[in-house]
Amino acid sequence: MNRFLPDFSPLRRPAFLAGAALALCLLVGWLAFQSLFAHHLDHARREAQHRLDALALSLEAALARHETLPGLLALDPSLTALLDAPQDATRQAAANAYLEAVQQGAHLSAAFLINAEGLTVAASNWRQPHSFVGHDYNFRPYFRDAVSKGLGRFYGVGVTTGEPGYFLAAPLRRQQQLLGVIVVKQQLDALEQALANSSEPLMLVDGDGIAFLASARALRYRSLAPLGETVAARLGDTRQYGAQAIPLIADRPIATAQPGPQRLALPGEAARERLVHARPVGLQGWQLVQLGNPDEARTTATTQAAALALLLAFALGLIAHLRHRRRRREELRRVHASLEERIAARTADLTAQIAELEKTESILRATRDAAVQAGKLATLGQMSAGISHELNQPLAALQTFADNARALLDRGRLPEAAENLAMISDLVARTGRIVRQLKSFARKEAATPQAVSIDSAIEHALLIVEARRREIGATIDTPPPDPGCCVLAEAGRVEQILINLLRNGLDAMAGQPEPRLVITCQTRDGQRQIGVLDHGAGLSDDAHAHLFEPFFTTKPAGEGLGLGLAISRTIAESYGGTLSARNAPGGGAEFVLTLPVAGDPHAAPDT
């Protein structure tokens, strides 16, 4: 045997094949990771490019909004009049007032007029201590560009106020003779706020690679790469960013054209990989630069590549298993003659085990079916108990109105009987709403909010609990009528909550000589607070802790299932409100329902 060939002895061959399969799976996984990682990075790059495109369009629109304003201002005769006679106080006052009106009307940071020598002769901030009037801005690029090119554009920190802004300048000429330059300065606060909302580092850099707006203040006035001597000298001459030094944004230069991730350490952060996205903006060489996070793309690619490698490993294992089974069957066929009796015995044993397994499976199936049926019965029992609890009060009122209607009909008092029948119809409709509300509560469906009159809701709720009130001889104090007292909810559900609170309050005072229930309504912080105060025994610590739990009740058996308060709180929270309880300082319990304020549903629409 050639000593340079691998030894494929029966003992070493399985280990060699397993190693080869493992190496193949690792290779496929690595190749898949490289391909998937590149794909996900490209997807992330396209998404970032879309975001940068939208932000760039917004920025370019903001920059172009006042592009023509300096040229229009240059046409105003009050400015040229001042440049003709800069010492005339009347003309200077007129120019200052005009520029101040322009600044306020166009929502600018400032507007000012510079003579041909670069000296400011009028400004919108002439009233302020740091007025531009009297300052020489001949060294600023916007002045020089306006003189030489007809329009000056410049972003920098104000040398007088220290506030950054975007400057636009246009010349004032008379028969090709330069009289001066009109300048407007605007803030880019909206853009800076948009950058601050980014979840990843986002910067607006100028043509020299200096970030002058950024999502984090620590990234401002830093450069993507080291500045050359010429750039540094020009920045010093123009004082574009004041006298401050311009350090690097990261621990190393950032290459905006590099497609792959770069390992960077931003200020105050440890080094990590960043995906650099850049998009040109405007006409001055500006760029929007975003430092994305490739971790999500790497994690997704790793997960998918690992899944592919595991799938390949499973397929190889299955093939090996099938081949192994085929070899085993061939061996069994070869020794079948000598092992026939043992096979028969083994077959009988396996048959017994299979029968036992089938019996066990049948028992498990029957147990599962019984558990499912028990769960169904428990659910049906909860629904029946909830419906009985919620319909008991309106059905009792229906019986009262039906008896009254029959008595009125017997006496021939038809109008009053008709009123009772109308109330019965309303109660039937309200009962249907309660059923729908319980169904909606079970399904966790959102109700349709609308303006609900508190006066009407209290009136309807009192009508339902009237029988119980008379039964215990209670007095119910209601708030003064207020047609404008409305909440944003649904009438039937608000009435349902009030009925539960009123009924609980009346039950808490049963047996007292002079039971008294107080209803209040007030507005706090844009919310309506409806209070129901009883003069019962109050809430114990245990009851207060479990008050809003389903099926918790302090009433005797048969008088309540403990669903009312749980359902009421769920209804209140579905409209953005709350339902709370406490012991009143003077005794008794007080429940407070809070719902969002709404307009008056009966008010005439505005015309």
C-alpha positions as semicolon CSV with decimal commas, in nm:
position;residue;x (nm);y (nm);z (nm)
1;M;0,000;0,000;0,000
2;N;0,117;0,350;-0,082
3;R;0,218;0,517;0,245
4;F;0,108;0,858;0,113
5;L;-0,257;0,753;0,071
6;P;-0,500;0,770;0,367
7;D;-0,564;0,449;0,556
8;F;-0,929;0,342;0,488
9;S;-0,935;0,050;0,729
10;P;-1,281;-0,049;0,859
11;L;-1,213;0,111;1,198
12;R;-1,089;0,444;1,064
13;R;-1,324;0,489;0,770
14;P;-1,631;0,609;0,971
15;A;-1,421;0,867;1,155
16;F;-1,275;0,988;0,824
17;L;-1,619;1,015;0,664
18;A;-1,756;1,201;0,967
19;G;-1,466;1,444;0,957
20;A;-1,510;1,497;0,583
21;A;-1,884;1,559;0,631
22;L;-1,812;1,807;0,911
23;A;-1,558;1,990;0,696
24;L;-1,808;2,004;0,408
25;C;-2,080;2,144;0,636
26;L;-1,843;2,408;0,774
27;L;-1,731;2,506;0,424
28;V;-2,089;2,535;0,297
29;G;-2,186;2,732;0,608
30;W;-1,892;2,970;0,563
31;L;-1,964;3,026;0,194
32;A;-2,334;3,075;0,270
33;F;-2,249;3,324;0,544
34;Q;-2,031;3,528;0,309
35;S;-2,302;3,538;0,042
36;L;-2,589;3,605;0,285
37;F;-2,392;3,867;0,477
38;A;-2,317;4,051;0,152
39;H;-2,685;4,026;0,055
40;H;-2,810;4,162;0,389
41;L;-2,549;4,438;0,387
42;D;-2,668;4,537;0,041
43;H;-3,028;4,537;0,165
44;A;-2,933;4,750;0,465
45;R;-2,742;4,984;0,233
46;R;-3,047;5,026;0,007
47;E;-3,275;5,096;0,302
48;A;-3,029;5,350;0,441
49;Q;-3,004;5,509;0,097
50;H;-3,383;5,547;0,083
51;R;-3,382;5,717;0,425
52;L;-3,097;5,945;0,322
53;D;-3,275;6,030;-0,006
54;A;-3,589;6,135;0,182
55;L;-3,388;6,339;0,431
56;A;-3,182;6,496;0,152
57;L;-3,494;6,605;-0,035
58;S;-3,628;6,764;0,283
59;L;-3,299;6,943;0,344
60;E;-3,270;7,067;-0,014
61;A;-3,626;7,197;0,004
62;A;-3,545;7,380;0,329
63;L;-3,229;7,530;0,179
64;A;-3,406;7,637;-0,141
65;R;-3,702;7,793;0,038
66;H;-3,525;8,126;0,089
67;E;-3,290;8,097;-0,210
68;T;-3,451;8,387;-0,395
69;L;-3,527;8,600;-0,089
70;P;-3,199;8,803;-0,086
71;G;-3,248;8,895;-0,452
72;L;-3,602;9,011;-0,382
73;L;-3,492;9,213;-0,080
74;A;-3,226;9,382;-0,293
75;L;-3,505;9,545;-0,495
76;D;-3,638;9,739;-0,196
77;P;-3,561;10,115;-0,239
78;S;-3,513;10,171;0,137
79;L;-3,196;9,960;0,129
80;T;-3,039;10,132;-0,170
81;A;-3,136;10,467;-0,019
82;L;-2,941;10,383;0,298
83;L;-2,638;10,269;0,097
84;D;-2,646;10,604;-0,084
85;A;-2,652;10,795;0,249
86;P;-2,531;10,558;0,525
87;Q;-2,511;10,841;0,781
88;D;-2,877;10,938;0,740
89;A;-3,048;10,832;1,065
90;T;-3,395;10,837;0,908
91;R;-3,292;10,606;0,626
92;Q;-3,108;10,380;0,867
93;A;-3,419;10,353;1,089
94;A;-3,636;10,273;0,785
95;A;-3,392;10,002;0,668
96;N;-3,370;9,852;1,018
97;A;-3,749;9,842;1,049
98;Y;-3,785;9,684;0,705
99;L;-3,525;9,413;0,779
100;E;-3,684;9,347;1,118
101;A;-4,025;9,297;0,953
102;V;-3,871;9,066;0,693
103;Q;-3,698;8,862;0,963
104;Q;-4,020;8,817;1,160
105;G;-4,242;8,754;0,858
106;A;-4,011;8,499;0,694
107;H;-3,914;8,336;1,028
108;L;-3,545;8,405;0,974
109;S;-3,272;8,414;1,232
110;A;-3,150;8,750;1,101
111;A;-3,139;8,979;0,796
112;F;-2,874;9,249;0,752
113;L;-2,734;9,490;0,495
114;I;-2,359;9,525;0,425
115;N;-2,204;9,807;0,225
116;A;-1,952;9,751;-0,053
117;E;-1,660;9,754;0,193
118;G;-1,814;9,474;0,408
119;L;-1,942;9,695;0,695
120;T;-2,293;9,621;0,823
121;V;-2,511;9,934;0,806
122;A;-2,854;9,790;0,898
123;A;-2,980;9,470;1,060
124;S;-3,300;9,311;1,187
125;N;-3,139;9,270;1,532
126;W;-3,049;9,640;1,562
127;R;-3,234;9,655;1,897
128;Q;-3,031;9,373;2,054
129;P;-2,700;9,408;2,243
130;H;-2,522;9,181;1,991
131;S;-2,644;9,369;1,686
132;F;-2,466;9,314;1,354
133;V;-2,464;9,688;1,282
134;G;-2,109;9,824;1,268
135;H;-1,940;9,483;1,224
136;D;-1,714;9,411;0,928
137;Y;-1,797;9,085;0,746
138;N;-1,576;9,138;0,443
139;F;-1,385;8,816;0,528
140;R;-1,693;8,593;0,521
141;P;-1,732;8,370;0,211
142;Y;-2,099;8,459;0,162
143;F;-2,001;8,826;0,113
144;R;-1,728;8,747;-0,135
145;D;-1,938;8,491;-0,327
146;A;-2,229;8,736;-0,352
147;V;-1,995;8,998;-0,500
148;S;-1,819;8,761;-0,741
149;K;-2,088;8,504;-0,827
150;G;-2,416;8,687;-0,766
151;L;-2,531;8,457;-0,481
152;G;-2,349;8,356;-0,168
153;R;-2,424;8,038;0,027
154;F;-2,249;7,960;0,352
155;Y;-2,304;7,763;0,674
156;G;-2,108;7,867;0,979
157;V;-2,106;7,991;1,335
158;G;-2,194;8,358;1,373
159;V;-1,887;8,561;1,468
160;T;-2,104;8,810;1,658
161;T;-2,373;8,593;1,823
162;G;-2,194;8,258;1,827
163;E;-2,508;8,094;1,686
164;P;-2,473;7,869;1,379
165;G;-2,688;7,921;1,072
166;Y;-2,720;7,907;0,695
167;F;-2,637;8,237;0,521
168;L;-2,770;8,348;0,181
169;A;-2,641;8,670;0,026
170;A;-2,715;8,871;-0,289
171;P;-2,553;9,191;-0,422
172;L;-2,722;9,532;-0,460
173;R;-2,603;9,701;-0,780
174;R;-2,684;10,013;-0,976
175;Q;-2,568;10,007;-1,338
176;Q;-2,316;9,730;-1,265
177;Q;-2,177;9,926;-0,968
178;L;-2,173;9,735;-0,639
179;L;-2,360;9,922;-0,367
180;G;-2,367;9,650;-0,102
181;V;-2,483;9,299;-0,011
182;I;-2,808;9,187;0,153
183;V;-2,775;8,876;0,375
184;V;-3,036;8,652;0,537
185;K;-2,955;8,391;0,800
186;Q;-3,181;8,094;0,873
187;Q;-3,167;7,824;1,139
188;L;-3,175;7,455;1,047
189;D;-3,337;7,348;1,375
190;A;-3,597;7,127;1,204
191;L;-3,326;6,937;1,019
192;E;-3,118;6,898;1,334
193;Q;-3,424;6,761;1,513
194;A;-3,476;6,513;1,228
195;L;-3,113;6,402;1,263
196;A;-3,155;6,368;1,641
197;N;-3,448;6,128;1,588
198;S;-3,221;5,882;1,405
199;S;-3,146;5,562;1,595
200;E;-2,799;5,548;1,438
201;P;-2,529;5,818;1,414
202;L;-2,627;6,057;1,135
203;M;-2,435;6,367;1,026
204;L;-2,444;6,646;0,771
205;V;-2,087;6,722;0,662
206;D;-1,958;7,008;0,448
207;G;-1,729;6,988;0,148
208;D;-1,426;6,960;0,376
209;G;-1,573;6,657;0,556
210;I;-1,660;6,849;0,875
211;A;-1,983;6,747;1,049
212;F;-2,170;7,066;1,138
213;L;-2,506;6,902;1,215
214;A;-2,537;6,560;1,380
215;S;-2,775;6,332;1,566
216;A;-2,552;6,365;1,876
217;R;-2,385;6,690;1,988
218;A;-2,061;6,500;2,055
219;L;-2,022;6,445;1,678
220;R;-2,059;6,812;1,579
221;Y;-1,762;7,011;1,452
222;R;-1,554;6,698;1,390
223;S;-1,408;6,581;1,060
224;L;-1,423;6,251;0,873
225;A;-1,048;6,271;0,795
226;P;-0,755;6,491;0,900
227;L;-0,775;6,843;0,759
228;G;-0,505;6,970;0,527
229;E;-0,307;7,283;0,604
230;T;-0,488;7,479;0,331
231;V;-0,831;7,385;0,469
232;A;-0,726;7,463;0,826
233;A;-0,592;7,802;0,717
234;R;-0,911;7,883;0,526
235;L;-1,125;7,787;0,828
236;G;-0,916;8,016;1,042
237;D;-0,949;8,305;0,795
238;T;-1,327;8,270;0,749
239;R;-1,390;8,171;1,114
240;Q;-1,652;7,931;0,977
241;Y;-1,671;7,729;1,298
242;G;-1,524;7,983;1,536
243;A;-1,187;7,932;1,696
244;Q;-1,248;7,575;1,814
245;A;-1,028;7,286;1,701
246;I;-1,172;7,029;1,457
247;P;-1,079;6,677;1,581
248;L;-1,161;6,350;1,405
249;I;-1,508;6,197;1,445
250;A;-1,360;5,852;1,511
251;D;-1,027;5,707;1,613
252;R;-0,933;5,677;1,246
253;P;-1,040;5,842;0,916
254;I;-1,382;5,739;0,783
255;A;-1,392;5,631;0,419
256;T;-1,736;5,717;0,279
257;A;-1,673;5,524;-0,044
258;Q;-1,578;5,193;0,124
259;P;-1,867;4,944;0,077
260;G;-1,780;4,711;0,364
261;P;-1,798;4,764;0,742
262;Q;-1,530;4,977;0,911
263;R;-1,420;4,936;1,272
264;L;-1,454;5,279;1,435
265;A;-1,453;5,420;1,787
266;L;-1,683;5,723;1,818
267;P;-1,645;5,973;2,105
268;G;-1,735;5,808;2,435
269;E;-1,786;5,465;2,275
270;A;-1,582;5,149;2,233
271;A;-1,464;5,050;1,888
272;R;-1,722;4,860;1,682
273;E;-1,798;4,793;1,319
274;R;-1,993;5,057;1,132
275;L;-2,150;5,052;0,786
276;V;-2,091;5,394;0,629
277;H;-2,364;5,535;0,403
278;A;-2,320;5,870;0,226
279;R;-2,545;6,078;0,002
280;P;-2,460;6,415;-0,163
281;V;-2,684;6,707;-0,068
282;G;-2,726;7,047;-0,230
283;L;-2,484;7,241;-0,446
284;Q;-2,200;7,301;-0,198
285;G;-2,049;6,955;-0,174
286;W;-2,237;6,864;0,142
287;Q;-2,305;6,501;0,231
288;L;-2,541;6,315;0,461
289;V;-2,337;6,042;0,634
290;Q;-2,493;5,764;0,837
291;L;-2,294;5,517;1,045
292;G;-2,510;5,206;1,033
293;N;-2,486;4,894;1,245
294;P;-2,401;4,575;1,051
295;D;-2,466;4,352;1,354
296;E;-2,825;4,278;1,251
297;A;-2,715;4,177;0,901
298;R;-2,435;3,964;1,047
299;T;-2,668;3,798;1,299
300;T;-2,928;3,722;1,032
301;A;-2,665;3,587;0,793
302;T;-2,508;3,376;1,070
303;T;-2,846;3,231;1,166
304;Q;-2,938;3,148;0,807
305;A;-2,594;3,004;0,728
306;A;-2,601;2,793;1,044
307;A;-2,949;2,668;0,951
308;L;-2,824;2,577;0,602
309;A;-2,519;2,398;0,747
310;L;-2,738;2,208;0,994
311;L;-2,977;2,115;0,713
312;L;-2,685;1,982;0,510
313;A;-2,559;1,793;0,814
314;F;-2,904;1,646;0,865
315;A;-2,922;1,541;0,499
316;L;-2,578;1,380;0,515
317;G;-2,668;1,207;0,839
318;L;-2,992;1,081;0,689
319;I;-2,806;0,947;0,385
320;A;-2,552;0,778;0,610
321;H;-2,832;0,637;0,822
322;L;-3,016;0,499;0,519
323;R;-2,698;0,345;0,386
324;H;-2,627;0,194;0,724
325;R;-2,978;0,050;0,740
326;R;-2,941;-0,098;0,394
327;R;-2,615;-0,268;0,495
328;R;-2,775;-0,398;0,813
329;R;-3,064;-0,543;0,616
330;E;-2,823;-0,718;0,385
331;E;-2,643;-0,865;0,684
332;L;-2,974;-0,974;0,834
333;R;-3,073;-1,145;0,513
334;R;-2,744;-1,331;0,508
335;V;-2,785;-1,465;0,860
336;H;-3,165;-1,505;0,835
337;A;-3,151;-1,880;0,813
338;S;-2,953;-1,925;1,133
339;L;-3,142;-1,664;1,333
340;E;-3,498;-1,751;1,228
341;E;-3,609;-1,864;1,572
342;R;-3,456;-1,563;1,749
343;I;-3,622;-1,333;1,497
344;A;-3,958;-1,493;1,560
345;A;-3,915;-1,449;1,935
346;R;-3,806;-1,094;1,889
347;T;-4,101;-1,030;1,659
348;A;-4,342;-1,157;1,920
349;D;-4,183;-0,934;2,182
350;L;-4,206;-0,632;1,952
351;T;-4,571;-0,713;1,877
352;A;-4,647;-0,711;2,248
353;Q;-4,468;-0,379;2,292
354;I;-4,655;-0,227;1,997
355;A;-4,987;-0,341;2,142
356;E;-4,890;-0,186;2,476
357;L;-4,791;0,136;2,303
358;E;-5,121;0,145;2,114
359;K;-5,310;0,091;2,440
360;T;-5,113;0,373;2,606
361;E;-5,177;0,599;2,305
362;S;-5,550;0,525;2,327
363;I;-5,553;0,616;2,698
364;L;-5,363;0,937;2,629
365;R;-5,603;1,027;2,348
366;A;-5,905;0,969;2,573
367;T;-5,745;1,176;2,850
368;R;-5,671;1,458;2,606
369;D;-6,028;1,459;2,475
370;A;-6,164;1,467;2,831
371;A;-5,938;1,762;2,916
372;V;-6,048;1,952;2,607
373;Q;-6,414;1,885;2,687
374;A;-6,361;2,001;3,049
375;G;-6,202;2,322;2,923
376;K;-6,499;2,384;2,696
377;L;-6,744;2,329;2,980
378;A;-6,546;2,566;3,207
379;T;-6,551;2,835;2,939
380;L;-6,923;2,792;2,886
381;G;-6,977;2,817;3,262
382;Q;-6,784;3,147;3,281
383;M;-6,980;3,292;2,989
384;S;-7,312;3,188;3,140
385;A;-7,221;3,336;3,476
386;G;-7,106;3,665;3,316
387;I;-7,421;3,700;3,103
388;S;-7,646;3,621;3,400
389;H;-7,465;3,880;3,612
390;E;-7,481;4,155;3,348
391;L;-7,844;4,090;3,241
392;N;-7,993;4,048;3,589
393;Q;-8,035;4,423;3,654
394;P;-8,196;4,523;3,318
395;L;-8,423;4,214;3,326
396;A;-8,545;4,312;3,672
397;A;-8,625;4,659;3,541
398;L;-8,801;4,503;3,240
399;Q;-9,023;4,306;3,475
400;T;-9,106;4,621;3,676
401;F;-9,197;4,823;3,364
402;A;-9,397;4,532;3,220
403;D;-9,601;4,503;3,543
404;N;-9,656;4,880;3,545
405;A;-9,764;4,876;3,179
406;R;-10,015;4,599;3,243
407;A;-10,161;4,786;3,542
408;L;-10,181;5,109;3,341
409;L;-10,353;4,929;3,053
410;D;-10,606;4,783;3,295
411;R;-10,681;5,133;3,418
412;G;-10,705;5,274;3,067
413;R;-10,408;5,506;3,112
414;L;-10,279;5,451;2,760
415;P;-10,026;5,740;2,732
416;E;-9,848;5,633;3,047
417;A;-9,860;5,271;2,934
418;A;-9,703;5,378;2,604
419;E;-9,422;5,548;2,794
420;N;-9,360;5,227;2,989
421;L;-9,357;5,025;2,668
422;A;-9,103;5,271;2,517
423;M;-8,886;5,229;2,825
424;I;-8,919;4,850;2,788
425;S;-8,801;4,885;2,424
426;D;-8,505;5,095;2,537
427;L;-8,416;4,839;2,804
428;V;-8,436;4,555;2,550
429;A;-8,199;4,748;2,321
430;R;-7,973;4,822;2,618
431;T;-7,980;4,451;2,713
432;G;-7,869;4,368;2,359
433;R;-7,586;4,619;2,393
434;I;-7,482;4,457;2,723
435;V;-7,467;4,116;2,553
436;R;-7,259;4,265;2,271
437;Q;-7,037;4,440;2,527
438;L;-6,976;4,111;2,714
439;K;-6,897;3,944;2,383
440;S;-6,662;4,230;2,292
441;F;-6,501;4,206;2,637
442;A;-6,437;3,834;2,588
443;R;-6,286;3,895;2,244
444;K;-6,084;4,198;2,357
445;E;-6,237;4,406;2,077
446;A;-6,192;4,782;2,078
447;A;-6,510;4,986;2,120
448;T;-6,599;5,281;1,895
449;P;-6,551;5,597;2,104
450;Q;-6,785;5,894;2,071
451;A;-6,905;6,187;2,283
452;V;-7,124;6,059;2,569
453;S;-7,323;6,291;2,797
454;I;-7,251;6,218;3,163
455;D;-7,593;6,355;3,261
456;S;-7,767;6,109;3,028
457;A;-7,550;5,815;3,139
458;I;-7,620;5,886;3,509
459;E;-7,993;5,926;3,438
460;H;-8,013;5,589;3,260
461;A;-7,806;5,414;3,527
462;L;-8,029;5,554;3,805
463;L;-8,331;5,426;3,616
464;I;-8,190;5,072;3,622
465;V;-8,101;5,072;3,993
466;E;-8,421;5,249;4,101
467;A;-8,579;4,925;4,223
468;R;-8,281;4,844;4,443
469;R;-8,269;5,202;4,574
470;R;-8,632;5,184;4,681
471;E;-8,574;4,842;4,831
472;I;-8,316;4,970;5,082
473;G;-8,466;5,322;5,109
474;A;-8,147;5,496;4,995
475;T;-8,096;5,858;4,891
476;I;-7,878;5,925;4,583
477;D;-7,722;6,272;4,542
478;T;-7,641;6,358;4,181
479;P;-7,420;6,638;4,045
480;P;-7,581;6,955;3,904
481;P;-7,683;6,916;3,538
482;D;-7,405;7,005;3,296
483;P;-7,493;6,949;2,927
484;G;-7,131;7,008;2,827
485;C;-6,996;6,738;3,063
486;C;-6,908;6,469;2,806
487;V;-6,654;6,189;2,781
488;L;-6,507;6,002;2,487
489;A;-6,648;5,650;2,520
490;E;-6,966;5,458;2,429
491;A;-7,297;5,530;2,600
492;G;-7,398;5,172;2,679
493;R;-7,060;5,089;2,829
494;V;-7,045;5,401;3,045
495;E;-7,393;5,320;3,175
496;Q;-7,281;4,961;3,241
497;I;-6,992;5,083;3,459
498;L;-7,214;5,328;3,648
499;I;-7,479;5,060;3,709
500;N;-7,215;4,828;3,857
501;L;-7,078;5,103;4,082
502;L;-7,423;5,222;4,193
503;R;-7,545;4,869;4,259
504;N;-7,232;4,784;4,459
505;G;-7,268;5,106;4,658
506;L;-7,633;5,033;4,738
507;D;-7,551;4,673;4,837
508;A;-7,274;4,801;5,067
509;M;-7,527;5,017;5,257
510;A;-7,805;4,757;5,285
511;G;-7,946;4,750;5,638
512;Q;-7,839;5,102;5,733
513;P;-8,109;5,336;5,875
514;E;-8,035;5,625;5,631
515;P;-7,825;5,500;5,341
516;R;-7,692;5,777;5,117
517;L;-7,501;5,753;4,789
518;V;-7,320;6,055;4,637
519;I;-7,232;6,093;4,266
520;T;-6,979;6,362;4,168
521;C;-6,844;6,481;3,832
522;Q;-6,541;6,706;3,785
523;T;-6,268;6,776;3,528
524;R;-5,894;6,748;3,600
525;D;-5,606;6,761;3,353
526;G;-5,830;6,697;3,051
527;Q;-6,004;6,400;3,215
528;R;-6,359;6,364;3,351
529;Q;-6,369;6,208;3,696
530;I;-6,702;6,050;3,799
531;G;-6,707;5,952;4,165
532;V;-6,951;5,717;4,343
533;L;-6,924;5,746;4,723
534;D;-7,120;5,521;4,958
535;H;-7,141;5,538;5,336
536;G;-7,099;5,169;5,401
537;A;-6,835;4,983;5,599
538;G;-6,557;5,063;5,348
539;L;-6,300;4,826;5,197
540;S;-6,082;4,590;5,398
541;D;-5,714;4,556;5,306
542;D;-5,774;4,212;5,156
543;A;-6,074;4,331;4,953
544;H;-5,884;4,637;4,829
545;A;-5,593;4,419;4,712
546;H;-5,816;4,183;4,508
547;L;-6,106;4,415;4,425
548;F;-6,068;4,413;4,046
549;E;-5,979;4,046;4,007
550;P;-6,236;3,832;3,820
551;F;-6,462;3,620;4,046
552;F;-6,352;3,801;4,363
553;T;-6,651;3,920;4,566
554;T;-6,730;4,016;4,924
555;K;-7,100;3,943;4,879
556;P;-7,268;3,629;5,015
557;A;-7,286;3,324;4,790
558;G;-7,548;3,356;4,519
559;E;-7,547;3,739;4,516
560;G;-7,262;3,800;4,279
561;L;-6,982;3,633;4,083
562;G;-6,725;3,912;4,117
563;L;-6,719;3,996;3,745
564;G;-6,872;4,346;3,750
565;L;-6,569;4,547;3,863
566;A;-6,327;4,344;3,648
567;I;-6,539;4,406;3,339
568;S;-6,589;4,772;3,432
569;R;-6,215;4,837;3,465
570;T;-6,149;4,664;3,132
571;I;-6,411;4,883;2,962
572;A;-6,264;5,201;3,115
573;E;-5,910;5,110;3,012
574;S;-6,025;5,033;2,654
575;Y;-6,108;5,406;2,620
576;G;-5,781;5,523;2,779
577;G;-5,944;5,573;3,120
578;T;-5,911;5,424;3,467
579;L;-6,128;5,283;3,745
580;S;-5,992;5,305;4,100
581;A;-6,121;5,260;4,453
582;R;-6,027;5,390;4,796
583;N;-6,168;5,434;5,143
584;A;-6,319;5,779;5,189
585;P;-6,184;5,989;5,480
586;G;-6,535;6,022;5,627
587;G;-6,610;5,652;5,598
588;G;-6,737;5,431;5,321
589;A;-6,583;5,344;4,986
590;E;-6,534;5,576;4,688
591;F;-6,495;5,453;4,330
592;V;-6,359;5,700;4,073
593;L;-6,412;5,647;3,699
594;T;-6,181;5,859;3,481
595;L;-6,241;5,898;3,105
596;P;-6,102;6,135;2,839
597;V;-6,288;6,463;2,784
598;A;-6,503;6,495;2,471
599;G;-6,715;6,775;2,322
600;D;-7,088;6,822;2,382
601;P;-7,275;6,570;2,161
602;H;-7,587;6,798;2,155
603;A;-7,404;7,119;2,066
604;A;-7,474;7,276;1,728
605;P;-7,190;7,238;1,477
606;D;-6,970;7,535;1,403
607;T;-7,057;7,730;1,093
